[in-house]
């Protein structure tokens, strides 16, 4: 199972953050990365500065013939297509795409697999449950439910379904 995270908190040429995520999924489909399941869209506070615009986040289960590094390059190209400018770490962005897991591989990368911060991110784990409720962390063996339960309750509560943009 190949999982990617999607996030946006700035508009792009495609429109608002939800429209950008939908357009990015369509763009990937035309470029050798086919989403087979997409989570609901979730609204989450920006981090580390909650005064920045809120994010729209999702997780997609995809199929591709690309290698993990090829997939990462494709994701970075898609980010650039939607106006992503890499500047300060954790700055607002029009599109953020990350490889979370690639068939349970454990590799130093790039990309590092599984994503090194997946277990600490409610904005990834909550939508991941939508598309892969039986997923287990390839290193710890913990289920997605166990990982969510280990997070601070306020982090999980802050991840709320977006009113628009559901797929």
DSSP file (Angstrom, degrees, kcal/mol; ACC not computed):
  #  RESIDUE AA STRUCTURE BP1 BP2  ACC     N-H-->O    O-->H-N    N-H-->O    O-->H-N    TCO  KAPPA ALPHA  PHI   PSI    X-CA   Y-CA   Z-CA
    1    1 A X              0   0    0      0, 0.0   102,-2.4     0, 0.0   103,-0.5   0.000 360.0 360.0 360.0 130.5    0.0    0.0    0.0
    2    2 A X  E     -AB  62 102A   0     60,-0.8    60,-2.5   100,-0.3     2,-0.4  -0.937 360.0-171.8-109.9 125.3    1.4    3.4   -1.0
    3    3 A X  E     -AB  61 101A   0     98,-2.6    97,-2.8    -2,-0.5    98,-1.3  -0.950   5.7-174.5-121.5 135.5    0.1    6.4    1.0
    4    4 A X  E     -AB  60  99A   0     56,-2.6    56,-2.7    -2,-0.4     2,-0.4  -0.969  16.7-138.2-126.4 146.9    0.6   10.1    0.4
    5    5 A X  E     -AB  59  98A   0     93,-2.5    93,-1.9    -2,-0.4     2,-0.4  -0.800  15.8-162.4 -99.7 143.7   -0.4   13.1    2.5
    6    6 A X  E     +AB  58  97A   0     52,-2.8    52,-2.2    -2,-0.4     2,-0.3  -0.981  14.9 164.7-126.0 138.7   -1.8   16.2    0.9
    7    7 A X  E     +AB  57  96A   0     89,-1.8    89,-2.4    -2,-0.4     2,-0.3  -0.995   8.1 171.0-152.1 152.7   -2.0   19.6    2.6
    8    8 A X  E     +A   56   0A   0     48,-1.5    48,-2.5    -2,-0.3    86,-0.2  -0.953  16.5 166.9-158.7 139.2   -2.6   23.2    1.6
    9    9 A X  S    S+     0   0    0     84,-2.7     2,-0.3    -2,-0.3    85,-0.2   0.226  70.8  61.1-136.7  13.8   -3.2   26.5    3.4
   10   10 A X  S    S-     0   0    0     83,-1.1    -1,-0.1    84,-0.1    10,-0.1  -0.985  85.7-108.0-133.5 148.4   -2.7   29.0    0.6
   11   11 A X        -     0   0    0     -2,-0.3     5,-0.2    -3,-0.1     2,-0.2  -0.287  33.2-166.5 -67.8 158.1   -4.7   29.3   -2.6
   12   12 A X  B >   -F   15   0B   0      3,-2.6     3,-1.6     4,-0.2    71,-0.1  -0.687  47.0 -78.8-129.5-174.4   -3.2   28.3   -6.0
   13   13 A X  T 3  S+     0   0    0      1,-0.3     3,-0.1    -2,-0.2    69,-0.1   0.707 129.8  61.0 -62.1 -17.9   -4.1   28.9   -9.6
   14   14 A X  T 3  S-     0   0    0      1,-0.3     2,-0.3    68,-0.1    -1,-0.3   0.646 116.8-107.5 -82.4 -15.8   -6.7   26.1   -9.1
   15   15 A X  B <   -F   12   0B   0     -3,-1.6    -3,-2.6     4,-0.1    -1,-0.3  -0.938  66.8  -0.6 127.4-151.2   -8.5   28.0   -6.3
   16   16 A X  S  > S-     0   0    0     -2,-0.3     4,-2.5    -5,-0.2     5,-0.2   0.015  86.4 -84.2 -68.8-178.3   -8.7   27.7   -2.6
   17   17 A X  H  > S+     0   0    0      1,-0.2     4,-2.3     2,-0.2     5,-0.2   0.887 129.1  49.1 -60.2 -42.6   -7.0   24.9   -0.6
   18   18 A X  H  > S+     0   0    0      1,-0.2     4,-2.2     2,-0.2    -1,-0.2   0.924 112.8  48.0 -63.7 -43.1   -9.7   22.3   -1.2
   19   19 A X  H  > S+     0   0    0      1,-0.2     4,-2.6     2,-0.2    -2,-0.2   0.875 110.0  53.8 -63.8 -36.7   -9.8   23.0   -4.9
   20   20 A X  H  X S+     0   0    0     -4,-2.5     4,-2.6     2,-0.2    -2,-0.2   0.915 108.1  48.6 -64.4 -43.2   -6.0   22.8   -5.0
   21   21 A X  H  X S+     0   0    0     -4,-2.3     4,-2.2     2,-0.2    -2,-0.2   0.922 112.8  48.1 -63.6 -42.8   -6.0   19.4   -3.4
   22   22 A X  H  X S+     0   0    0     -4,-2.2     4,-1.9     1,-0.2    -2,-0.2   0.924 113.8  46.9 -62.3 -44.0   -8.6   18.1   -5.9
   23   23 A X  H  X S+     0   0    0     -4,-2.6     4,-2.6     1,-0.2    -2,-0.2   0.876 109.9  53.4 -66.9 -37.0   -6.7   19.5   -8.8
   24   24 A X  H  X S+     0   0    0     -4,-2.6     4,-2.6     2,-0.2    -1,-0.2   0.906 107.6  51.0 -64.3 -40.9   -3.4   18.0   -7.5
   25   25 A X  H  X S+     0   0    0     -4,-2.2     4,-2.0     2,-0.2    10,-0.3   0.906 111.8  47.4 -62.4 -41.1   -5.1   14.6   -7.3
   26   26 A X  H  X S+     0   0    0     -4,-1.9     4,-1.5     2,-0.2    -2,-0.2   0.900 111.2  51.6 -65.1 -40.7   -6.3   15.0  -10.9
   27   27 A X  H  < S+     0   0    0     -4,-2.6     4,-0.2     1,-0.2    -2,-0.2   0.912 109.5  49.3 -62.8 -43.3   -2.8   16.1  -12.0
   28   28 A X  H ><>S+     0   0    0     -4,-2.6     5,-2.2     1,-0.2     3,-1.8   0.899 105.4  58.2 -62.5 -40.4   -1.2   13.1  -10.3
   29   29 A X  H ><5S+     0   0    0     -4,-2.0     3,-0.7     1,-0.3    -1,-0.2   0.870 106.7  48.3 -58.0 -37.8   -3.7   10.8  -12.1
   30   30 A X  T 3<5S+     0   0    0     -4,-1.5    -1,-0.3     1,-0.2    -2,-0.2   0.461 110.5  55.0 -80.4  -0.3   -2.5   12.1  -15.4
   31   31 A X  T < 5S-     0   0    0     -3,-1.8    -1,-0.2     2,-0.3    -2,-0.2  -0.097 125.8 -81.9-128.7  35.7    1.2   11.6  -14.4
   32   32 A X  T < 5S+     0   0    0     -3,-0.7    33,-0.6     1,-0.1     2,-0.5   0.622 100.4 102.8  83.0  13.1    1.4    8.0  -13.4
   33   33 A X  E   < -C   64   0A   0     -5,-2.2     2,-0.7    31,-0.1    -2,-0.3  -0.926  51.8-167.1-130.3 106.6    0.1    8.2   -9.8
   34   34 A X  E     -C   63   0A   0     29,-2.7    29,-2.0    -2,-0.5     2,-0.3  -0.836  14.0-141.1-103.7 114.1   -3.4    6.9   -9.5
   35   35 A X  E     +C   62   0A   0     -2,-0.7    27,-0.3   -10,-0.3     3,-0.1  -0.551  20.3 177.5 -67.9 129.8   -5.4    7.6   -6.3
   36   36 A X  E    S+     0   0A   0     25,-3.2     2,-0.3     1,-0.4    26,-0.2   0.556  73.1  13.8-107.2 -14.9   -7.5    4.5   -5.5
   37   37 A X  E     -C   61   0A   0     24,-1.5    24,-2.8    95,-0.0     2,-0.4  -0.936  64.5-168.2-157.7 138.1   -8.9    6.0   -2.2
   38   38 A X  E     -C   60   0A   0     -2,-0.3    22,-0.2    22,-0.2   129,-0.1  -0.996  20.2-129.1-130.8 133.2   -8.9    9.5   -0.9
   39   39 A X        -     0   0    0     20,-2.7   128,-0.3    -2,-0.4    88,-0.1  -0.131  37.8 -85.3 -67.2 169.5   -9.9   10.5    2.7
   40   40 A X        -     0   0    0     87,-0.1     2,-0.4   126,-0.1    19,-0.3  -0.313  54.1 -99.9 -60.6 161.9  -12.4   13.2    3.5
   41   41 A X        -     0   0    0    121,-0.2   121,-3.1    17,-0.1     2,-0.4  -0.760  41.4-159.8 -88.6 138.0  -10.8   16.6    3.6
   42   42 A X  E     -DE  57 161A   0     15,-2.7    15,-2.9    -2,-0.4     2,-0.5  -0.925  13.0-136.5-121.9 144.1  -10.0   17.9    7.1
   43   43 A X  E     +DE  56 160A   0    117,-3.6   117,-2.2    -2,-0.4     2,-0.3  -0.848  30.7 174.4 -97.0 132.3   -9.4   21.4    8.5
   44   44 A X  E     -D   55   0A   0     11,-2.3    11,-3.0    -2,-0.5   115,-0.1  -0.985  33.5-102.3-139.2 148.5   -6.4   21.7   10.8
   45   45 A X        -     0   0    0     -2,-0.3     9,-0.1   113,-0.3     5,-0.1  -0.359  43.4-105.2 -66.7 148.2   -4.7   24.6   12.5
   46   46 A X        -     0   0    0      6,-0.5     2,-0.4     4,-0.3    -1,-0.1  -0.410  44.3-115.6 -68.2 150.0   -1.4   25.8   11.1
   47   47 A X  S    S+     0   0    0     43,-0.1    -3,-0.0     1,-0.1     0, 0.0  -0.997  83.6   6.6-137.9 136.8    1.7   24.8   13.0
   48   48 A X  S    S+     0   0    0     -2,-0.4     2,-0.8     4,-0.0    -1,-0.1  -0.997 135.3  40.7 -88.3  -8.9    3.9   26.2   14.5
   49   49 A X    >   -     0   0    0     41,-0.3     3,-2.2     1,-0.1    -3,-0.1  -0.837  61.4-169.4-105.3 101.2    2.0   29.5   14.1
   50   50 A X  T 3  S+     0   0    0     -2,-0.8    -4,-0.3     1,-0.3    -1,-0.1   0.587  83.8  71.3 -66.1  -6.8   -1.8   29.1   14.6
   51   51 A X  T 3  S+     0   0    0     -6,-0.1    -1,-0.3     2,-0.1     3,-0.1   0.658  80.5  90.8 -80.5 -15.8   -2.3   32.6   13.3
   52   52 A X  S <  S-     0   0    0     -3,-2.2    -6,-0.5     1,-0.2     3,-0.1  -0.324 100.9 -74.1 -68.3 162.5   -1.3   31.4    9.8
   53   53 A X        -     0   0    0    -44,-0.2    -1,-0.2     1,-0.1    -2,-0.1  -0.257  57.2-101.7 -58.5 145.9   -4.2   30.2    7.6
   54   54 A X        -     0   0    0     -9,-0.1     2,-0.2    -3,-0.1    -9,-0.2  -0.280  37.7-120.3 -64.8 154.4   -5.7   26.8    8.5
   55   55 A X  E     - D   0  44A   0    -11,-3.0   -11,-2.3    -3,-0.1     2,-0.5  -0.625   5.9-144.1 -92.7 153.2   -4.7   23.8    6.5
   56   56 A X  E     -AD   8  43A   0    -48,-2.5   -48,-1.5    -2,-0.2     2,-0.3  -0.994  31.9-174.6-108.1 125.8   -6.9   21.5    4.5
   57   57 A X  E     +AD   7  42A   0    -15,-2.9   -15,-2.7    -2,-0.5     2,-0.3  -0.885  13.5 160.2-124.2 152.8   -5.4   18.0    4.8
   58   58 A X  E     -A    6   0A   0    -52,-2.2   -52,-2.8    -2,-0.3     2,-0.4  -0.958  26.1-136.0-156.5 168.2   -6.1   14.6    3.3
   59   59 A X  E     -A    5   0A   0    -19,-0.3   -20,-2.7    -2,-0.3     2,-0.4  -0.997  17.2-162.5-131.7 139.1   -4.5   11.2    2.7
   60   60 A X  E     -AC   4  38A   0    -56,-2.7   -56,-2.6    -2,-0.4     2,-0.5  -0.961  14.9-143.9-122.0 140.2   -4.6    9.2   -0.5
   61   61 A X  E     -AC   3  37A   0    -24,-2.8   -25,-3.2    -2,-0.4   -24,-1.5  -0.904  36.7-179.2 -94.4 127.7   -3.9    5.6   -1.2
   62   62 A X  E     -AC   2  35A   0    -60,-2.5   -60,-0.8    -2,-0.5     2,-0.4  -0.818  27.4-142.9-128.5 162.6   -2.3    5.4   -4.6
   63   63 A X  E     + C   0  34A   0    -29,-2.0   -29,-2.7    -2,-0.3     2,-0.3  -0.977  31.1 155.0-122.3 143.8   -0.9    3.0   -7.1
   64   64 A X  E     - C   0  33A   0     -2,-0.4   -31,-0.1   -31,-0.2   -32,-0.1  -0.982  46.8-139.5-160.7 154.5    2.1    3.8   -9.3
   65   65 A X  S    S+     0   0    0    -33,-0.6   -32,-0.1    -2,-0.3     2,-0.1   0.471  74.5 110.3 -91.9  -6.0    4.9    2.1  -11.2
   66   66 A X  S    S-     0   0    0    -34,-0.4    -2,-0.1     1,-0.1     2,-0.0  -0.361  72.8-118.4 -69.5 147.7    7.3    4.8   -9.9
   67   67 A X     >  -     0   0    0      1,-0.1     4,-3.0    -2,-0.1     5,-0.2  -0.307  37.4 -97.0 -71.2 167.8   10.0    3.9   -7.4
   68   68 A X  H  > S+     0   0    0      1,-0.2     4,-2.4     2,-0.2     5,-0.1   0.925 128.6  45.5 -54.7 -44.6    9.8    5.7   -4.0
   69   69 A X  H  > S+     0   0    0      2,-0.2     4,-2.2     1,-0.2    -1,-0.2   0.888 112.9  50.4 -68.5 -36.6   12.4    8.3   -5.2
   70   70 A X  H  > S+     0   0    0      2,-0.2     4,-2.2     1,-0.2    -2,-0.2   0.889 110.3  50.3 -64.4 -39.4   10.6    8.7   -8.5
   71   71 A X  H  X S+     0   0    0     -4,-3.0     4,-2.7     2,-0.2    -2,-0.2   0.922 108.8  51.6 -63.7 -44.2    7.3    9.2   -6.7
   72   72 A X  H  X S+     0   0    0     -4,-2.4     4,-2.6    -5,-0.2    -2,-0.2   0.920 110.0  49.3 -59.6 -43.5    8.9   11.9   -4.4
   73   73 A X  H  X S+     0   0    0     -4,-2.2     4,-2.3     1,-0.2    -1,-0.2   0.907 110.9  50.2 -61.9 -41.2   10.2   13.7   -7.5
   74   74 A X  H  X S+     0   0    0     -4,-2.2     4,-2.1     2,-0.2    -2,-0.2   0.906 110.6  49.7 -63.6 -41.3    6.7   13.5   -9.1
   75   75 A X  H  X S+     0   0    0     -4,-2.7     4,-2.5     2,-0.2    -2,-0.2   0.916 110.7  49.4 -64.2 -42.9    5.2   14.9   -5.9
   76   76 A X  H  X S+     0   0    0     -4,-2.6     4,-2.2     1,-0.2    -2,-0.2   0.894 110.1  51.3 -63.8 -39.2    7.7   17.8   -5.8
   77   77 A X  H  X S+     0   0    0     -4,-2.3     4,-2.0     2,-0.2    -1,-0.2   0.884 109.9  49.8 -63.3 -38.4    7.0   18.6   -9.5
   78   78 A X  H  X S+     0   0    0     -4,-2.1     4,-1.5     2,-0.2    -2,-0.2   0.905 108.1  53.2 -66.9 -41.9    3.3   18.7   -8.7
   79   79 A X  H  <>S+     0   0    0     -4,-2.5     5,-2.6     1,-0.2     3,-0.5   0.939 110.0  47.9 -56.4 -47.1    3.9   21.0   -5.7
   80   80 A X  H ><5S+     0   0    0     -4,-2.2     3,-2.0     1,-0.2    -1,-0.2   0.889 105.5  58.6 -62.6 -39.1    5.8   23.4   -8.0
   81   81 A X  H 3<5S+     0   0    0     -4,-2.0    -1,-0.2     1,-0.3    -2,-0.2   0.833 107.3  48.5 -58.4 -32.7    3.0   23.2  -10.6
   82   82 A X  T 3<5S-     0   0    0     -4,-1.5    -1,-0.3    -3,-0.5    -2,-0.2   0.129 129.4 -94.4 -98.0  20.1    0.6   24.5   -8.0
   83   83 A X  T < 5 +     0   0    0     -3,-2.0    -3,-0.2     1,-0.2     2,-0.2   0.604  62.4 166.3  87.5  12.6    2.9   27.3   -6.9
   84   84 A X      < -     0   0    0     -5,-2.6     2,-0.5    -6,-0.2    -1,-0.2  -0.452  14.6-169.0 -64.7 127.6    4.8   25.8   -4.0
   85   85 A X        -     0   0    0     -2,-0.2     2,-0.8    -6,-0.0     9,-0.0  -0.983  17.2-138.1-117.4 119.2    7.8   27.9   -3.1
   86   86 A X        +     0   0    0     -2,-0.5     3,-0.1     1,-0.1     2,-0.1  -0.682  50.8 127.5 -82.2 112.6   10.1   26.2   -0.6
   87   87 A X        +     0   0    0     -2,-0.8    -1,-0.1     1,-0.5     3,-0.1   0.007  58.6  10.1-128.0-123.8   11.2   28.8    1.9
   88   88 A X  S >  S-     0   0    0      1,-0.1     3,-1.7    -2,-0.1    -1,-0.5  -0.347  88.0 -96.2 -63.7 142.1   11.1   28.7    5.7
   89   89 A X  T 3  S+     0   0    0      1,-0.3    -1,-0.1    -3,-0.1    -3,-0.0  -0.356 107.9   9.3 -59.8 136.2   10.3   25.4    7.2
   90   90 A X  T 3  S+     0   0    0      1,-0.2   -41,-0.3    -3,-0.1    -1,-0.3   0.638  93.0 148.8  66.8  17.8    6.6   25.0    8.1
   91   91 A X    <   -     0   0    0     -3,-1.7    -1,-0.2     1,-0.1    -4,-0.1  -0.404  60.4 -80.8 -74.2 157.6    5.7   28.2    6.3
   92   92 A X        -     0   0    0     -2,-0.1     2,-0.3   -83,-0.1    -1,-0.1  -0.233  58.4-175.4 -53.7 149.7    2.3   28.5    4.6
   93   93 A X        -     0   0    0      1,-0.1   -84,-2.7    -3,-0.1   -83,-1.1  -0.997  38.6-132.4-153.1 150.9    2.2   26.8    1.3
   94   94 A X  S    S+     0   0    0     -2,-0.3     2,-0.3     1,-0.3   -84,-0.1   0.816  95.6   5.0 -73.3 -30.5   -0.2   26.2   -1.7
   95   95 A X        -     0   0    0    -87,-0.1     2,-0.4   -84,-0.1    -1,-0.3  -0.956  56.8-175.5-158.1 135.8    0.5   22.5   -1.7
   96   96 A X  E     -B    7   0A   0    -89,-2.4   -89,-1.8    -2,-0.3     2,-0.4  -0.987  10.0-179.3-133.0 122.4    2.4   20.0    0.4
   97   97 A X  E     +B    6   0A   0     -2,-0.4     2,-0.4   -91,-0.2   -91,-0.2  -0.988   4.5 178.8-125.0 129.4    2.7   16.3   -0.7
   98   98 A X  E     -B    5   0A   0    -93,-1.9   -93,-2.5    -2,-0.4     2,-0.6  -0.979  31.1-125.8-132.2 142.4    4.5   13.7    1.3
   99   99 A X  E     +B    4   0A   0     -2,-0.4   -95,-0.2   -95,-0.2     3,-0.1  -0.789  30.2 176.2 -81.3 120.1    5.2   10.0    0.8
  100  100 A X  E     -     0   0A   0    -97,-2.8    15,-2.7    -2,-0.6    14,-0.6   0.877  63.8  -4.6 -91.4 -47.1    3.9    8.4    4.1
  101  101 A X  E     -B    3   0A   0    -98,-1.3   -98,-2.6    13,-0.2     2,-0.4  -0.993  51.5-162.0-150.5 143.3    4.4    4.7    3.4
  102  102 A X  E >  S-B    2   0A   0     -2,-0.3     3,-1.9     3,-0.3  -100,-0.3  -0.824  79.0 -46.0-132.0  92.2    5.5    2.7    0.3
  103  103 A X  T 3  S-     0   0    0   -102,-2.4  -101,-0.1    -2,-0.4    -2,-0.0   0.807 106.9 -61.6  53.1  35.5    4.4   -0.9    0.7
  104  104 A X  T 3  S+     0   0    0   -103,-0.5    -1,-0.3     1,-0.2  -102,-0.1   0.623  89.5 161.1  73.3  12.2    5.7   -1.1    4.2
  105  105 A X    <   -     0   0    0     -3,-1.9     2,-0.5     1,-0.1    -3,-0.3  -0.322  31.7-152.8 -66.9 149.5    9.3   -0.3    3.2
  106  106 A X        +     0   0    0     32,-0.1     2,-0.3    -5,-0.1     8,-0.2  -0.954  35.6 148.3-122.1 107.5   11.8    0.9    5.8
  107  107 A X  B     -G  113   0C   0      6,-1.8     6,-2.7    -2,-0.5     4,-0.1  -0.978  54.4-132.7-143.2 150.4   14.4    3.0    4.1
  108  108 A X        +     0   0    0     -2,-0.3     4,-0.2     4,-0.2     3,-0.1   0.731  67.6 143.2 -75.3 -23.1   16.6    6.0    4.8
  109  109 A X  S    S-     0   0    0      1,-0.2    -1,-0.2     2,-0.2     3,-0.2  -0.233  70.8 -89.5  81.8-166.6   15.7    7.5    1.5
  110  110 A X  S    S+     0   0    0     -3,-0.1    -1,-0.2   -42,-0.0     2,-0.1   0.308 134.5  38.0 -84.2 147.9   15.1    9.9    0.1
  111  111 A X  S    S-     0   0    0     -3,-0.1     2,-0.4    -2,-0.1    -2,-0.2   0.607 100.1-138.2 -77.9 151.1   12.3    9.6    0.8
  112  112 A X        -     0   0    0     -4,-0.2     2,-0.4    -3,-0.2    -4,-0.2  -0.597  33.9-115.2 -70.2 129.5   12.7    8.3    4.3
  113  113 A X  B    S+G  107   0C   0     -6,-2.7    -6,-1.8    -2,-0.4     2,-0.2  -0.967  93.2  23.7-126.1 137.9   10.2    5.5    4.8
  114  114 A X  S    S-     0   0    0    -14,-0.6   -13,-0.2    -2,-0.4   -14,-0.1   0.726 112.5 -94.5 -65.1 169.3    7.9    5.4    6.6
  115  115 A X    >   -     0   0    0    -15,-2.7     3,-1.5    -2,-0.2     4,-0.3  -0.281  36.2-129.9 -52.3 131.1    7.7    9.2    6.9
  116  116 A X  T 3  S+     0   0    0      1,-0.3    -1,-0.2    -4,-0.2     3,-0.1   0.692 101.2  38.0 -65.6 -19.3    9.7   10.0   10.0
  117  117 A X  T >  S+     0   0    0      1,-0.1     3,-1.3     2,-0.1     4,-0.3   0.258  81.0 107.8-113.6  12.7    7.0   12.1   11.7
  118  118 A X  G X  S+     0   0    0     -3,-1.5     3,-1.3     1,-0.3     7,-0.3   0.877  75.8  55.8 -58.8 -40.5    3.9   10.2   10.7
  119  119 A X  G 3  S+     0   0    0     -4,-0.3    -1,-0.3     1,-0.3    -2,-0.1   0.649 108.6  48.2 -70.7 -14.1    3.3    8.8   14.2
  120  120 A X  G <  S+     0   0    0     -3,-1.3     2,-0.7     1,-0.1    -1,-0.3   0.358  92.3  89.3-105.4   4.5    3.2   12.3   15.8
  121  121 A X    X>  -     0   0    0     -3,-1.3     4,-2.8    -4,-0.3     3,-1.4  -0.856  44.1-178.2-116.5 103.3    0.8   14.0   13.3
  122  122 A X  H 3> S+     0   0    0     -2,-0.7     4,-2.5     1,-0.3     5,-0.4   0.864  86.9  63.8 -60.8 -35.6   -2.9   13.9   14.0
  123  123 A X  H 34 S+     0   0    0      1,-0.2    -1,-0.3     2,-0.2     4,-0.2   0.629 113.2  35.1 -68.8 -10.7   -3.5   15.8   10.7
  124  124 A X  H <> S+     0   0    0     -3,-1.4     4,-2.1    -6,-0.2    -2,-0.2   0.779 118.1  48.4-101.1 -47.8   -2.0   12.8    8.9
  125  125 A X  H  X S+     0   0    0     -4,-2.8     4,-1.7    -7,-0.3    -3,-0.2   0.864 106.5  55.6 -66.9 -37.7   -3.3    9.9   11.1
  126  126 A X  H  X S+     0   0    0     -4,-2.5     4,-0.6    -5,-0.2     3,-0.3   0.960 114.8  38.1 -64.2 -50.0   -6.9   11.0   11.3
  127  127 A X  H >> S+     0   0    0     -5,-0.4     3,-1.0     1,-0.2     4,-0.9   0.846 109.5  63.4 -68.4 -29.1   -7.4   11.1    7.5
  128  128 A X  H >X S+     0   0    0     -4,-2.1     4,-2.4     1,-0.3     3,-0.6   0.871  94.1  62.2 -59.0 -36.0   -5.2    8.0    7.1
  129  129 A X  H 3< S+     0   0    0     -4,-1.7     4,-0.3    -3,-0.3    -1,-0.3   0.816  97.3  59.4 -59.2 -30.6   -7.8    6.1    9.0
  130  130 A X  H << S+     0   0    0     -3,-1.0    -1,-0.2    -4,-0.6     3,-0.2   0.881 118.0  26.9 -65.0 -38.3  -10.3    6.9    6.3
  131  131 A X  H << S+     0   0    0     -4,-0.9    -2,-0.2    -3,-0.6    -1,-0.2   0.633 137.1  22.4-103.4 -16.6   -8.3    5.2    3.5
  132  132 A X    ><  +     0   0    0     -4,-2.4     3,-2.1    -5,-0.2    -1,-0.2  -0.411  60.4 163.3-149.6  65.6   -6.4    2.5    5.4
  133  133 A X  T 3  S+     0   0    0     -4,-0.3    12,-0.3     1,-0.3    11,-0.2   0.720  82.4  49.1 -63.4 -19.4   -8.1    1.7    8.8
  134  134 A X  T 3  S+     0   0    0      9,-0.1    -1,-0.3    10,-0.1    -5,-0.1   0.329  83.1 130.4 -99.3   6.7   -6.0   -1.5    9.1
  135  135 A X    <   -     0   0    0     -3,-2.1     9,-1.6    -7,-0.1     2,-0.4  -0.281  39.6-161.5 -63.0 144.2   -2.7    0.2    8.4
  136  136 A X  B     -H  143   0D   0      7,-0.2     7,-0.2     8,-0.1     2,-0.2  -0.981  29.0-103.4-127.0 142.2    0.2   -0.6   10.8
  137  137 A X     >  -     0   0    0      5,-2.9     4,-2.3    -2,-0.4     5,-0.1  -0.457  29.7-136.6 -62.6 125.9    3.4    1.5   11.2
  138  138 A X  T  4 S+     0   0    0     -2,-0.2    -1,-0.2     1,-0.2   -32,-0.1   0.722  97.8  34.9 -61.9 -22.2    6.1   -0.5    9.4
  139  139 A X  T  4 S+     0   0    0      3,-0.1    -1,-0.2     1,-0.0    -2,-0.0   0.892 128.2  29.8 -95.8 -53.7    8.6    0.0   12.2
  140  140 A X  T  4 S-     0   0    0      2,-0.1    -2,-0.2     1,-0.1     3,-0.1   0.747  89.4-137.9 -81.5 -23.3    6.6    0.0   15.5
  141  141 A X     <  +     0   0    0     -4,-2.3     2,-0.1     1,-0.3    -3,-0.1   0.462  52.8 145.8  78.2   0.2    3.9   -2.4   14.3
  142  142 A X        -     0   0    0     -6,-0.1    -5,-2.9     1,-0.1    -1,-0.3  -0.457  49.4-119.1 -74.4 143.2    1.3   -0.1   16.0
  143  143 A X  B  >  -H  136   0D   0     -7,-0.2     4,-2.4    -2,-0.1    -7,-0.2  -0.305  24.2-109.6 -74.2 162.5   -2.1    0.3   14.4
  144  144 A X  H  > S+     0   0    0     -9,-1.6     4,-2.5   -11,-0.2     5,-0.2   0.885 121.5  54.0 -60.8 -37.5   -3.4    3.6   13.2
  145  145 A X  H  > S+     0   0    0    -12,-0.3     4,-2.4   -10,-0.2    -1,-0.2   0.907 108.5  48.6 -63.7 -40.9   -5.9    3.5   16.0
  146  146 A X  H  > S+     0   0    0      2,-0.2     4,-1.3     1,-0.2    -2,-0.2   0.901 111.9  49.4 -65.1 -40.0   -3.1    2.9   18.6
  147  147 A X  H  X S+     0   0    0     -4,-2.4     4,-0.5     2,-0.2     3,-0.2   0.914 112.0  47.4 -65.9 -42.3   -1.1    5.8   17.1
  148  148 A X  H >< S+     0   0    0     -4,-2.5     3,-1.4     1,-0.2    -2,-0.2   0.922 109.7  53.7 -63.4 -43.1   -4.1    8.2   17.2
  149  149 A X  H 3< S+     0   0    0     -4,-2.4    -1,-0.2     1,-0.3    -2,-0.2   0.779 104.3  56.6 -63.0 -26.4   -4.9    7.1   20.8
  150  150 A X  H 3< S+     0   0    0     -4,-1.3    -1,-0.3    -3,-0.2    -2,-0.2   0.599  91.0  92.1 -81.6 -11.2   -1.3    8.0   21.8
  151  151 A X  S << S-     0   0    0     -3,-1.4     2,-0.1    -4,-0.5   -31,-0.1  -0.438  95.2 -86.4 -79.9 156.3   -1.6   11.6   20.6
  152  152 A X    >>  -     0   0    0      1,-0.1     4,-1.6    -2,-0.1     3,-1.0  -0.413  37.2-127.3 -58.6 135.2   -2.6   14.5   22.8
  153  153 A X  H 3> S+     0   0    0      1,-0.3     4,-2.6     2,-0.2     5,-0.2   0.837 108.3  57.4 -56.1 -35.7   -6.4   14.6   22.8
  154  154 A X  H 3> S+     0   0    0      1,-0.2     4,-1.1     2,-0.2    -1,-0.3   0.833 103.7  53.1 -68.0 -30.6   -6.4   18.3   21.8
  155  155 A X  H <4 S+     0   0    0     -3,-1.0     4,-0.3     2,-0.2    -1,-0.2   0.920 112.5  43.8 -66.8 -43.6   -4.3   17.5   18.7
  156  156 A X  H >< S+     0   0    0     -4,-1.6     3,-1.5     1,-0.2    -2,-0.2   0.912 111.7  53.2 -67.6 -42.6   -6.8   14.9   17.5
  157  157 A X  H 3< S+     0   0    0     -4,-2.6    -1,-0.2     1,-0.3    -2,-0.2   0.765 100.4  62.9 -64.6 -24.8   -9.8   17.2   18.4
  158  158 A X  T 3< S+     0   0    0     -4,-1.1     2,-0.9    -5,-0.2  -113,-0.3   0.605  84.1  84.5 -77.3 -11.0   -8.3   20.0   16.3
  159  159 A X    <   +     0   0    0     -3,-1.5     2,-0.4    -4,-0.3  -115,-0.2  -0.818  64.6 170.9 -94.8 103.0   -8.6   17.8   13.1
  160  160 A X  E     -E   43   0A   0   -117,-2.2  -117,-3.6    -2,-0.9     3,-0.1  -0.892  39.9 -97.8-119.3 143.3  -12.1   18.4   11.9
  161  161 A X  E     -E   42   0A   0     -2,-0.4  -119,-0.3  -119,-0.3     2,-0.2  -0.310  43.1-118.0 -56.9 135.2  -13.9   17.4    8.7
  162  162 A X        -     0   0    0   -121,-3.1  -121,-0.2     1,-0.1     4,-0.1  -0.519  11.4-135.2 -73.7 142.7  -14.0   20.3    6.3
  163  163 A X  S    S+     0   0    0     -2,-0.2     2,-0.3     2,-0.1     3,-0.2   0.795  89.7  29.6 -70.7 -27.9  -17.4   21.5    5.4
  164  164 A X  S    S+     0   0    0      1,-0.1    -2,-0.1  -123,-0.0  -123,-0.0  -0.850  99.6  52.1-124.5 164.5  -16.5   21.6    1.7
  165  165 A X        +     0   0    0     -2,-0.3    -1,-0.1     1,-0.3    -2,-0.1   0.522  62.1 155.3  91.9   4.9  -14.1   19.6   -0.4
  166  166 A X              0   0    0     -3,-0.2    -1,-0.3     1,-0.1  -126,-0.1  -0.414 360.0 360.0 -64.3 142.8  -15.2   16.2    0.6
  167  167 A X              0   0    0   -128,-0.3    -1,-0.1  -129,-0.1  -127,-0.1   0.424 360.0 360.0 -98.9 360.0  -14.4   13.7   -2.2
